[in-house]
Amino acid sequence: MGANKTLRCDYYAARRNGELEGQPRCWELGGSADGVEWWCLRRHENDGDLSTPGVWGAWPVPPPGSGRACRYLRVRLTENTHGTDGDVSGWRLRMSNLEFYGRLSTRRLL
């Protein structure tokens, strides 16, 4: 977001890409102030909201995650989308859009 910006994310949306395979079901939205130490903002387990290619899903970020100021955000798969760890293609995150909503803060750089 830049050296002087942070976001307190309280909602986010994602769009699955158009591929027929690889529905993301288990993933985690993470936040960090420094890009080194990460915390979980929201975890998804067997989430079926992105089961159709091209569909949008949207989710709130509950406390305490929504109250933390993040300079970095990431989405990380926590389970292979094909259900077998040996198939490395199942570790591709198939999302075409991500949108984050919340309170953006900017501080003056000295």
Short mmCIF file of the C-alpha atoms (twelve columns), coordinates in Angstrom:
data_MODEL
# 
_entry.id   MODEL 
# 
loop_
_atom_site.group_PDB 
_atom_site.id 
_atom_site.type_symbol 
_atom_site.label_atom_id 
_atom_site.label_alt_id 
_atom_site.label_comp_id 
_atom_site.label_asym_id 
_atom_site.label_seq_id 
_atom_site.Cartn_x 
_atom_site.Cartn_y 
_atom_site.Cartn_z 
_atom_site.pdbx_PDB_model_num 
ATOM 1   C CA . MET A 1   0.000   0.000   0.000   1 
ATOM 2   C CA . GLY A 2   3.006   2.232   0.293   1 
ATOM 3   C CA . ALA A 3   5.328   3.217   3.089   1 
ATOM 4   C CA . ASN A 4   2.874   5.687   4.619   1 
ATOM 5   C CA . LYS A 5   -0.469  3.862   4.226   1 
ATOM 6   C CA . THR A 6   -2.294  1.224   6.259   1 
ATOM 7   C CA . LEU A 7   -5.730  -0.334  5.931   1 
ATOM 8   C CA . ARG A 8   -7.983  -1.579  8.710   1 
ATOM 9   C CA . CYS A 9   -9.801  -4.103  6.538   1 
ATOM 10  C CA . ASP A 10  -13.352 -4.851  7.645   1 
ATOM 11  C CA . TYR A 11  -14.679 -6.470  4.447   1 
ATOM 12  C CA . TYR A 12  -13.260 -8.013  1.279   1 
ATOM 13  C CA . ALA A 13  -14.469 -9.455  -1.990  1 
ATOM 14  C CA . ALA A 14  -12.949 -11.935 -4.436  1 
ATOM 15  C CA . ARG A 15  -13.865 -13.135 -7.901  1 
ATOM 16  C CA . ARG A 16  -13.031 -16.603 -9.079  1 
ATOM 17  C CA . ASN A 17  -11.444 -16.799 -12.511 1 
ATOM 18  C CA . GLY A 18  -13.163 -18.552 -15.419 1 
ATOM 19  C CA . GLU A 19  -11.388 -21.929 -15.221 1 
ATOM 20  C CA . LEU A 20  -13.591 -24.949 -14.575 1 
ATOM 21  C CA . GLU A 21  -11.060 -26.662 -12.303 1 
ATOM 22  C CA . GLY A 22  -9.511  -25.511 -9.079  1 
ATOM 23  C CA . GLN A 23  -12.297 -24.052 -6.970  1 
ATOM 24  C CA . PRO A 24  -10.641 -22.420 -3.947  1 
ATOM 25  C CA . ARG A 25  -12.330 -23.769 -0.805  1 
ATOM 26  C CA . CYS A 26  -9.755  -23.357 1.951   1 
ATOM 27  C CA . TRP A 27  -7.761  -20.153 2.204   1 
ATOM 28  C CA . GLU A 28  -6.691  -17.478 4.625   1 
ATOM 29  C CA . LEU A 29  -6.656  -13.702 4.344   1 
ATOM 30  C CA . GLY A 30  -3.591  -12.444 6.164   1 
ATOM 31  C CA . GLY A 31  -2.396  -9.020  7.189   1 
ATOM 32  C CA . SER A 32  0.952   -7.617  8.225   1 
ATOM 33  C CA . ALA A 33  2.404   -4.312  9.321   1 
ATOM 34  C CA . ASP A 34  5.949   -5.159  8.179   1 
ATOM 35  C CA . GLY A 35  5.663   -8.005  5.623   1 
ATOM 36  C CA . VAL A 36  7.466   -10.387 8.008   1 
ATOM 37  C CA . GLU A 37  5.051   -11.110 10.855  1 
ATOM 38  C CA . TRP A 38  1.597   -12.123 9.593   1 
ATOM 39  C CA . TRP A 39  -1.714  -12.579 11.387  1 
ATOM 40  C CA . CYS A 40  -4.932  -14.192 10.208  1 
ATOM 41  C CA . LEU A 41  -7.723  -11.742 9.356   1 
ATOM 42  C CA . ARG A 42  -10.154 -14.413 8.162   1 
ATOM 43  C CA . ARG A 43  -9.916  -18.170 7.546   1 
ATOM 44  C CA . HIS A 44  -12.096 -20.113 5.098   1 
ATOM 45  C CA . GLU A 45  -12.634 -23.877 5.503   1 
ATOM 46  C CA . ASN A 46  -14.623 -25.724 2.814   1 
ATOM 47  C CA . ASP A 47  -16.101 -22.437 1.632   1 
ATOM 48  C CA . GLY A 48  -18.374 -23.004 -1.390  1 
ATOM 49  C CA . ASP A 49  -18.993 -19.343 -2.237  1 
ATOM 50  C CA . LEU A 50  -16.588 -19.461 -5.212  1 
ATOM 51  C CA . SER A 51  -17.845 -22.758 -6.638  1 
ATOM 52  C CA . THR A 52  -18.925 -21.311 -10.018 1 
ATOM 53  C CA . PRO A 53  -16.362 -19.874 -12.468 1 
ATOM 54  C CA . GLY A 54  -16.579 -16.073 -12.645 1 
ATOM 55  C CA . VAL A 55  -18.678 -15.656 -9.496  1 
ATOM 56  C CA . TRP A 56  -18.007 -13.012 -6.809  1 
ATOM 57  C CA . GLY A 57  -17.947 -13.693 -3.080  1 
ATOM 58  C CA . ALA A 58  -17.728 -11.175 -0.235  1 
ATOM 59  C CA . TRP A 59  -16.988 -11.631 3.448   1 
ATOM 60  C CA . PRO A 60  -16.696 -9.515  6.578   1 
ATOM 61  C CA . VAL A 61  -13.426 -9.468  8.503   1 
ATOM 62  C CA . PRO A 62  -14.382 -10.024 12.136  1 
ATOM 63  C CA . PRO A 63  -12.558 -8.587  15.152  1 
ATOM 64  C CA . PRO A 64  -9.814  -8.705  16.178  1 
ATOM 65  C CA . GLY A 65  -8.550  -8.779  12.559  1 
ATOM 66  C CA . SER A 66  -10.676 -5.847  11.426  1 
ATOM 67  C CA . GLY A 67  -9.076  -3.619  14.054  1 
ATOM 68  C CA . ARG A 68  -5.478  -4.194  12.971  1 
ATOM 69  C CA . ALA A 69  -3.702  -1.734  10.701  1 
ATOM 70  C CA . CYS A 70  -2.175  -3.593  7.725   1 
ATOM 71  C CA . ARG A 71  0.383   -2.342  5.280   1 
ATOM 72  C CA . TYR A 72  0.414   -5.708  3.508   1 
ATOM 73  C CA . LEU A 73  -2.435  -8.119  2.687   1 
ATOM 74  C CA . ARG A 74  -2.195  -11.623 1.238   1 
ATOM 75  C CA . VAL A 75  -4.449  -14.524 0.328   1 
ATOM 76  C CA . ARG A 76  -2.890  -17.934 0.935   1 
ATOM 77  C CA . LEU A 77  -4.319  -21.345 0.027   1 
ATOM 78  C CA . THR A 78  -4.424  -23.671 3.047   1 
ATOM 79  C CA . GLU A 79  -5.512  -26.796 1.153   1 
ATOM 80  C CA . ASN A 80  -4.818  -28.185 -2.318  1 
ATOM 81  C CA . THR A 81  -7.812  -27.393 -4.560  1 
ATOM 82  C CA . HIS A 82  -7.593  -30.873 -6.145  1 
ATOM 83  C CA . GLY A 83  -7.591  -32.608 -2.766  1 
ATOM 84  C CA . THR A 84  -4.249  -34.353 -3.335  1 
ATOM 85  C CA . ASP A 85  -0.971  -32.840 -2.207  1 
ATOM 86  C CA . GLY A 86  0.917   -34.568 -5.030  1 
ATOM 87  C CA . ASP A 87  -0.840  -32.466 -7.690  1 
ATOM 88  C CA . VAL A 88  1.057   -29.169 -7.619  1 
ATOM 89  C CA . SER A 89  -1.441  -27.513 -10.000 1 
ATOM 90  C CA . GLY A 90  -3.920  -27.618 -7.118  1 
ATOM 91  C CA . TRP A 91  -1.810  -25.059 -5.238  1 
ATOM 92  C CA . ARG A 92  -2.580  -22.286 -7.735  1 
ATOM 93  C CA . LEU A 93  -4.887  -19.588 -6.444  1 
ATOM 94  C CA . ARG A 94  -7.491  -19.087 -9.154  1 
ATOM 95  C CA . MET A 95  -8.951  -15.674 -8.394  1 
ATOM 96  C CA . SER A 96  -9.127  -12.861 -10.908 1 
ATOM 97  C CA . ASN A 97  -10.068 -9.919  -8.668  1 
ATOM 98  C CA . LEU A 98  -9.621  -8.942  -5.032  1 
ATOM 99  C CA . GLU A 99  -11.140 -5.860  -3.389  1 
ATOM 100 C CA . PHE A 100 -10.502 -4.687  0.159   1 
ATOM 101 C CA . TYR A 101 -12.736 -2.320  2.118   1 
ATOM 102 C CA . GLY A 102 -12.114 -0.526  5.381   1 
ATOM 103 C CA . ARG A 103 -10.423 2.542   6.806   1 
ATOM 104 C CA . LEU A 104 -7.343  3.741   4.936   1 
ATOM 105 C CA . SER A 105 -4.893  5.806   6.973   1 
ATOM 106 C CA . THR A 106 -2.098  7.942   5.618   1 
ATOM 107 C CA . ARG A 107 0.698   9.383   7.718   1 
ATOM 108 C CA . ARG A 108 3.112   12.075  6.638   1 
ATOM 109 C CA . LEU A 109 6.637   10.851  5.878   1 
ATOM 110 C CA . LEU A 110 9.440   12.890  7.386   1 
# 
